[in-house]
Amino acid sequence: MADDAPPRRERDRDVAGRPKNARPRDALGRPLPRGSENSMAEELLPEDPERLLDIGIEHFNARRFFQAHETWETAWHPSPDDERDFWQGMTQIAVGFTHYQRGNPKGSVTLLQRGARRIAAYGDMYKGVYVGALAAAARKAAAAIERARSTTPIEFPTIERAGRA
């Protein structure tokens, strides 16, 4: 009987009303049991895609790949159709490196390759990001991980935007 069902818990939402996961997370973004100490501070992100790109790059270059993915995903979902593959590809590369950090080489290779394919379609540069170089670095990392069949030491790329210091 429907009256016997436990009350449904409302999903947590951010200030813009978007669903969020309120579970605490470790430093690599893995969910922890409710009530655990949160190692990852929640970020209030702007709506401006240019600012989101910069924030994501800051996280990426600091090797906070999970946070970069969260930031770029915020821009990806509402983006115009002609930008969706850019945002999704950037997000997938960040998730690929997140999987690498978490010790999941298969997931890392898959997402690095998928993300590289998406952003490579934008040429050498898009939105001031050297996407050609980033795609090449992601493919190089994926190949090294795939060859070793493990989380062999790899070189993480750094993202630079043209015209930015």
C-alpha contacts under 8 A as a table, 3 or more apart, distances in Angstrom:
res1	aa1	res2	aa2	distance
1	M	4	D	5.61
1	M	5	A	7.21
2	A	5	A	5.42
11	R	19	P	6.49
11	R	20	K	7.34
11	R	21	N	7.82
12	D	19	P	5.92
12	D	20	K	5.52
12	D	21	N	6.45
12	D	22	A	6.28
13	R	16	A	7.61
13	R	17	G	5.18
13	R	18	R	5.22
13	R	19	P	4.34
13	R	20	K	5.09
13	R	21	N	7.90
14	D	17	G	5.24
14	D	18	R	5.47
14	D	19	P	6.44
14	D	20	K	6.21
15	V	18	R	7.46
15	V	44	L	7.93
23	R	31	P	6.16
23	R	32	L	6.53
23	R	33	P	6.99
23	R	34	R	5.61
24	P	31	P	5.93
24	P	32	L	5.39
24	P	33	P	7.03
24	P	34	R	6.43
24	P	35	G	7.44
24	P	36	S	6.28
24	P	37	E	6.47
24	P	38	N	4.40
24	P	39	S	7.20
24	P	40	M	7.36
25	R	28	L	7.55
25	R	29	G	5.14
25	R	30	R	5.22
25	R	31	P	4.41
25	R	32	L	5.20
25	R	37	E	7.96
25	R	38	N	5.30
25	R	39	S	5.85
25	R	40	M	5.86
26	D	29	G	5.26
26	D	30	R	5.40
26	D	31	P	6.61
26	D	32	L	6.65
26	D	38	N	6.43
26	D	39	S	4.91
26	D	40	M	6.34
27	A	30	R	7.49
27	A	39	S	5.37
27	A	40	M	5.92
28	L	64	R	7.58
28	L	65	F	7.96
28	L	66	F	6.36
28	L	98	T	6.99
28	L	101	Q	7.33
28	L	102	R	7.03
29	G	40	M	7.17
29	G	66	F	5.80
29	G	67	Q	7.68
32	L	36	S	6.34
32	L	38	N	7.91
33	P	36	S	5.73
38	N	41	A	7.05
45	L	52	L	7.23
45	L	71	T	7.23
46	P	49	P	7.99
46	P	51	R	7.02
46	P	52	L	6.71
47	E	51	R	7.91
47	E	52	L	7.30
47	E	74	T	7.99
47	E	75	A	7.47
48	D	51	R	5.40
48	D	52	L	6.22
48	D	75	A	8.00
49	P	52	L	4.87
49	P	53	L	6.05
49	P	75	A	5.63
50	E	53	L	5.13
50	E	54	D	6.42
51	R	54	D	5.08
51	R	55	I	6.14
52	L	55	I	5.08
52	L	56	G	6.00
52	L	71	T	6.11
52	L	72	W	6.41
52	L	74	T	7.74
52	L	75	A	6.64
53	L	56	G	5.16
53	L	57	I	6.16
53	L	71	T	7.68
53	L	72	W	6.51
53	L	75	A	7.95
54	D	57	I	5.04
54	D	58	E	6.23
55	I	58	E	5.06
55	I	59	H	6.38
55	I	68	A	7.44
55	I	71	T	7.05
56	G	59	H	5.12
56	G	60	F	6.02
56	G	67	Q	7.18
56	G	68	A	4.23
56	G	69	H	7.13
56	G	71	T	5.44
56	G	72	W	6.03
57	I	60	F	4.90
57	I	61	N	5.97
57	I	68	A	6.72
57	I	159	I	6.31
57	I	160	E	7.84
58	E	61	N	5.35
58	E	62	A	6.24
58	E	68	A	7.75
59	H	62	A	5.10
59	H	63	R	6.29
59	H	64	R	4.88
59	H	65	F	6.39
59	H	67	Q	6.13
59	H	68	A	5.07
60	F	63	R	5.02
60	F	64	R	5.43
60	F	65	F	5.14
60	F	67	Q	7.75
60	F	68	A	5.39
60	F	94	A	7.09
60	F	158	T	7.42
60	F	159	I	7.51
61	N	64	R	7.41
61	N	157	P	7.70
61	N	158	T	5.32
61	N	159	I	6.51
63	R	156	F	7.96
64	R	67	Q	5.54
64	R	68	A	6.35
65	F	68	A	4.93
65	F	69	H	6.15
65	F	94	A	4.97
65	F	95	V	6.61
65	F	97	F	6.31
65	F	98	T	5.46
66	F	69	H	5.14
66	F	70	E	6.30
66	F	94	A	6.61
66	F	95	V	6.38
66	F	98	T	5.74
67	Q	70	E	5.00
67	Q	71	T	6.15
68	A	71	T	5.14
68	A	72	W	6.16
68	A	91	T	7.33
68	A	94	A	6.30
69	H	72	W	5.25
69	H	73	E	5.88
69	H	90	M	7.58
69	H	91	T	4.70
69	H	92	Q	7.34
69	H	94	A	5.32
69	H	95	V	6.12
70	E	73	E	5.17
70	E	74	T	6.45
70	E	91	T	7.71
71	T	74	T	5.31
71	T	75	A	7.05
72	W	75	A	5.18
72	W	76	W	6.10
72	W	87	W	6.20
72	W	88	Q	7.83
72	W	90	M	7.07
72	W	91	T	5.75
73	E	76	W	4.85
73	E	77	H	6.41
73	E	87	W	7.02
73	E	88	Q	7.16
73	E	91	T	6.17
74	T	77	H	6.22
74	T	78	P	7.64
75	A	78	P	6.12
75	A	79	S	6.11
75	A	87	W	6.86
76	W	79	S	5.21
76	W	83	E	7.85
76	W	84	R	5.81
76	W	87	W	4.86
76	W	88	Q	6.07
77	H	84	R	7.59
79	S	83	E	6.11
79	S	84	R	5.84
80	P	83	E	5.53
80	P	84	R	6.34
81	D	84	R	5.28
81	D	85	D	7.98
82	D	85	D	7.31
83	E	86	F	5.35
83	E	87	W	6.52
84	R	87	W	5.34
84	R	88	Q	5.95
85	D	88	Q	4.96
85	D	89	G	5.68
85	D	118	R	5.49
85	D	119	I	6.64
86	F	89	G	5.17
86	F	90	M	6.17
86	F	118	R	6.38
86	F	119	I	5.16
86	F	122	Y	7.34
87	W	90	M	5.18
87	W	91	T	6.07
88	Q	91	T	5.00
88	Q	92	Q	6.02
88	Q	115	G	7.10
88	Q	118	R	7.43
89	G	92	Q	5.00
89	G	93	I	6.19
89	G	114	R	7.08
89	G	115	G	3.87
89	G	116	A	6.43
89	G	117	R	7.46
89	G	118	R	4.95
89	G	119	I	5.32
90	M	93	I	5.26
90	M	94	A	6.35
90	M	115	G	6.23
90	M	119	I	6.98
91	T	94	A	5.17
91	T	95	V	6.19
91	T	115	G	7.32
92	Q	95	V	4.93
92	Q	96	G	5.95
92	Q	111	L	5.39
92	Q	112	L	6.49
92	Q	114	R	6.97
92	Q	115	G	4.80
93	I	96	G	4.89
93	I	97	F	6.39
93	I	111	L	6.09
93	I	112	L	4.81
93	I	113	Q	7.88
93	I	114	R	7.80
93	I	115	G	5.01
93	I	116	A	6.94
93	I	138	A	6.87
94	A	97	F	5.27
94	A	98	T	6.20
94	A	112	L	7.94
95	V	98	T	4.72
95	V	99	H	6.14
95	V	108	S	7.40
95	V	111	L	6.71
95	V	112	L	7.82
96	G	99	H	5.19
96	G	100	Y	6.36
96	G	107	G	6.65
96	G	108	S	4.10
96	G	109	V	6.65
96	G	110	T	7.28
96	G	111	L	4.68
96	G	112	L	4.87
97	F	100	Y	4.84
97	F	101	Q	6.21
97	F	108	S	6.09
97	F	112	L	7.34
98	T	101	Q	5.10
98	T	102	R	6.24
98	T	108	S	7.38
99	H	102	R	4.98
99	H	103	G	6.26
99	H	104	N	5.07
99	H	105	P	6.78
99	H	107	G	5.98
99	H	108	S	4.89
100	Y	103	G	5.22
100	Y	104	N	5.48
100	Y	105	P	5.64
100	Y	107	G	7.75
100	Y	108	S	5.23
100	Y	151	T	6.18
101	Q	104	N	7.58
101	Q	151	T	7.91
103	G	150	S	7.67
103	G	151	T	6.04
104	N	107	G	5.60
104	N	108	S	6.15
104	N	150	S	7.82
104	N	151	T	7.39
105	P	108	S	4.91
105	P	109	V	6.10
105	P	145	I	6.36
105	P	146	E	7.27
105	P	149	R	6.71
105	P	150	S	5.50
105	P	151	T	5.76
106	K	109	V	5.34
106	K	110	T	6.29
106	K	146	E	7.57
106	K	149	R	7.88
107	G	110	T	5.22
107	G	111	L	6.18
108	S	111	L	5.43
108	S	112	L	5.97
108	S	142	A	7.07
109	V	112	L	5.25
109	V	113	Q	6.07
109	V	141	A	7.94
109	V	142	A	4.62
109	V	143	A	7.45
109	V	145	I	6.77
109	V	146	E	6.52
110	T	113	Q	5.42
110	T	114	R	6.14
110	T	142	A	7.80
111	L	114	R	4.98
111	L	115	G	5.86
112	L	115	G	5.25
112	L	116	A	6.03
112	L	138	A	5.44
112	L	139	R	6.52
112	L	141	A	7.78
112	L	142	A	6.00
113	Q	116	A	5.13
113	Q	117	R	6.28
113	Q	138	A	6.82
113	Q	139	R	5.77
113	Q	142	A	6.56
114	R	117	R	5.27
114	R	118	R	6.46
115	G	118	R	5.17
115	G	119	I	6.36
115	G	135	A	7.53
115	G	138	A	7.96
116	A	119	I	5.45
116	A	120	A	5.88
116	A	134	L	7.46
116	A	135	A	4.27
116	A	136	A	7.20
116	A	138	A	6.08
116	A	139	R	6.49
117	R	120	A	5.29
117	R	121	A	6.74
117	R	135	A	7.15
118	R	121	A	5.79
118	R	122	Y	7.87
119	I	122	Y	5.60
119	I	123	G	7.76
119	I	131	V	6.00
119	I	132	G	7.47
119	I	135	A	6.53
120	A	123	G	5.67
120	A	124	D	7.40
120	A	131	V	6.31
120	A	132	G	5.59
120	A	135	A	5.86
122	Y	125	M	6.82
122	Y	126	Y	6.09
122	Y	131	V	7.13
122	Y	132	G	7.88
123	G	126	Y	7.12
123	G	131	V	6.89
123	G	132	G	5.99
124	D	130	Y	5.72
124	D	131	V	5.50
124	D	132	G	4.21
124	D	133	A	7.07
125	M	128	G	5.96
125	M	129	V	5.34
125	M	130	Y	4.46
125	M	131	V	5.22
125	M	132	G	6.50
126	Y	129	V	5.29
126	Y	130	Y	6.72
126	Y	131	V	6.40
127	K	161	R	7.84
128	G	161	R	4.76
128	G	162	A	4.78
128	G	163	G	7.38
129	V	159	I	7.09
129	V	160	E	6.17
129	V	161	R	4.61
129	V	162	A	6.49
130	Y	133	A	5.59
130	Y	134	L	6.34
130	Y	159	I	7.38
130	Y	160	E	6.83
130	Y	161	R	6.79
130	Y	162	A	7.67
131	V	134	L	4.89
131	V	135	A	5.88
132	G	135	A	5.20
132	G	136	A	6.25
133	A	136	A	5.08
133	A	137	A	6.15
134	L	137	A	5.04
134	L	138	A	6.12
134	L	157	P	7.02
134	L	159	I	7.07
135	A	138	A	5.12
135	A	139	R	6.19
136	A	139	R	5.14
136	A	140	K	6.10
137	A	140	K	5.01
137	A	141	A	6.15
137	A	156	F	7.93
137	A	157	P	6.20
138	A	141	A	5.15
138	A	142	A	6.11
138	A	157	P	7.75
139	R	142	A	5.02
139	R	143	A	6.11
140	K	143	A	5.17
140	K	144	A	6.29
141	A	144	A	5.17
141	A	145	I	6.20
141	A	154	I	6.23
141	A	155	E	7.11
141	A	156	F	7.74
142	A	145	I	5.18
142	A	146	E	5.97
143	A	146	E	5.04
143	A	147	R	6.01
144	A	147	R	5.20
144	A	148	A	6.29
144	A	152	T	7.33
144	A	154	I	7.18
145	I	148	A	5.28
145	I	149	R	5.81
145	I	150	S	5.88
145	I	151	T	5.98
145	I	152	T	5.96
145	I	154	I	7.69
146	E	149	R	4.92
146	E	150	S	7.19
148	A	151	T	7.43
148	A	152	T	6.18
149	R	152	T	7.87
160	E	164	R	7.53
161	R	164	R	5.60
